[in-house]
Amino acid sequence: PMPALVPHVALTDAEFSAFRAERSAIPVDDAVFRIEGAGAIDCLQGMLTNDVVKPAKGTAIWGAFLTPKGMIITDAWVLRDERAAWILMPAAMRAAMQQLFARSIPPRLAKVTDESDSVRARWLCGGAPTAHADVELFVPHGVAPFTALLLTRDAAATNARLAQHGWNAAPPAHADVAKLLLGWPSLGREIDERTLPQEARFDELGGVKYDKGCYTGQETVARLHFRGHANRVLRGVCWAPGDRPTDTAVTDGEKVVGTLRTVAQLGDRSVALAMIRRDVALGDTVRAGESEGVVVEPPIDLGEPAVA
């Protein structure tokens, strides 16, 4: 038999049980920008796929910045506060987004500051958070892979304070697991330079609003929503306990119908997110190399793991 793929993330049965049972604080490697000024929110409203005007202050709003042709540049979280907003996106996009903001946001309307070197983000998962001094706390506006998102300038003090309140420090890989099980796309895997929002579950996850004003790339997104459908969609694929995928190509008979994007080993279970042709139905059996998996709709429920 062919060797199994090396998963992007792997947890033992015990680690997976703890992941689902504990109140976890997960550090995320995000670039962090601050936008302030009289036109800050209006500028963001004209760039992000989601609505950043209506949600209440103290909320985290997920969406994407698009090219004029509607392709995703990056997904991002916009965090509203009393004065303006924070913008978080994968660290790999820091330089590109610096350039985009410089081109798109007039300094007379808003000031954008790169805070990536001084501000750190953490996801809180598994319980209701409480606010603490010196910590900016944001709750998601809609579905999210976390309960709350924290911003802080003093990482060590924040870690100690969270531990005192029952939040266990977790590795960054736990964020990948949370996203995978919820069917949440990651830049560089589920999202590349030719991905449209509808292909990456932005509709299902509330990342696009169709009743807001114009934004860059809106014409393509709206046309696909109202007049057509995406030819490929993001699905989950699950394998029987002990079975493993051996190739990233997803096949149905002799036909290649998709690719595995994020692969996880969670105890004795393999699970993946895959970009698959729309005509492959939920519940269908597909192959990934030498192994057979079942196509499922996220969120993915693997049942209760056995603790070794």
ABEGO torsion letter per residue (X at the ends): XBBBBBBABBBBAAAAAAAAABBBBBBBBBBBBBBBEAAAAAAAAAABABBAAABBBGBBBBBBBBBAAGBBABBBBBBBBAABBBBBBBAAAAAAAAAAAAAABBAAABBBBBAAAABBBBBBBGBBBBBBBGBBBBBBBEBBABABBBBBABAAAAAAAAAAAGBBBBBAAAAAAAAAAAGBBBBGBABBAABBAAAAGAAAAGABBAABBBBBGAAAAAAAAAABBBABBBBBBBBBBGBBBABABBBBEABBAEBBABBBBBEABBBBBBBBBAABBBGBBBBBEABBBBBBBOBBBAEBBBBX
